[in-house]
């Protein structure tokens, strides 16, 4: 016989952690029909009533948050002597475990940090301070998707504190000086911990860690930390960013997580910088060699077929001298431009996907010189960039993309959004900027279904209610189907409007025949 569900709706699978009053389980939510994390507190056994208040506060705070980089709360409540919270089950490991086998590329590390920052921006915008940000409370899966968890010590900025002013809470190795001193904390307290985490991601160590907790706390409060090292395998901006996050006085720190994100949004740094063309002498040498080869063949034909050889030699020599002079002038012009642009950044994605410029030979054997322009792409949220159906990169893209002059077909693809497409024309030495917010091109569907149902849009499964997020759809007509094997299927044609949410409430009725 199967045991009765815990609190009427949870079937425990595994116990992760348990002490006298609190337990954490992997469980099955019978109503949602999915695995969840269940956290329980025995009210009669707690040593301090404040523990219950913190437990309830964690539930209330997380219930306000709906973000892909924050663990989701499904429900919470009281049953008998217990208070419980059910969380989203996120299959992966914590960042501490992941750091042990850190084989990430620079791009991977940047992607991980950006996700942590995005989660913090969302919580800080709601005035929620985590106060215990550390690798153990950050989860990551095999796809490098990150979620912040464990808001047990979180508080609302400016709200009444549940601890006395002199009480120190948190994890010593990640506590800001003001947190150690038991004085008022705010969003900048989380930013200090974020600075330590970023340091660990890139340098594999905590810059303040001592032989024990006392020495670690002393290092954070009083000891001058050596400057963050500069290395070839870390972004050039990183030492300055970390040093600004780890200031002992919070007024001297970076003030918001959005400012941290700007450091990683290197596309923003390149808006006013036009990346240079490759060294001109390389192209000049290539052109001279190509022309010499063509003239050699042409000269050989003349030897066999043309009796006016002296005239041909004179004509070819003059043409070759004209081309050489042209290349020399072009090299001089580019060299002068390079001297002026001393601080220009070499484009990381120096691409000539395919030449769109046709080299035309006139009756005077004049050769057109290939010209290049630049394409800067920004996309919210993120997207894979395709140019002429070839995948180039995933946004954010650090530097302008170098392209031969011509017209290109651009696509931005995100798995949750309709594909954005457009054509752009690149002209010589110009820069085309594309800045797209995919949210402006879609609409949303919100489904409330009683008792529950599997949602299908145009025959594609979208999830089971209650849905954690609204369904993203392209504007226009769609077929909505809601299935519950015990009830009649609901079918309807819906119309989605761009940038708007269509809310539908459905009660499934009657037995399924």
Protein Blocks (a to p, Z undefined) as FASTA:
>chain_A
ZZddehhiaccfbdfbdcfkbccdddddfklopacddddddfklpfbfklmmmmmmmmmm
mmmpccfkbccdfbdcdehjbccddddddddddfklmmmmccbdfklmmmmmmmmmmmmm
mmmmnopafklacfklpccdfkopacdehjllgccehiacfbdfklccdjfklccfklmn
opacdfklmmmmmmmmmmmmmnopafkbcfbfklmmmmmmmmccddddddfkbcfklmmm
mmmmmpfblklmcfbfklmmmmmmmmlmmmmpccddddfklmmmmmmmmmmmmmmmmmmm
mmmmmmklmlmmmmmmmmmmmmmmmmmmmmmmmmmmmmmmmmbccdfblccfbacbdcdd
dfkopacddddddddddddfbdcddeehiafbdcddfbacdddedddddddddfkbccdd
ddddddehiacdddddfklmcccddddddfbdcddeehiafbjcddfbdcdddedddddd
dddfkbccddddddddehiacddddddehjaZZ
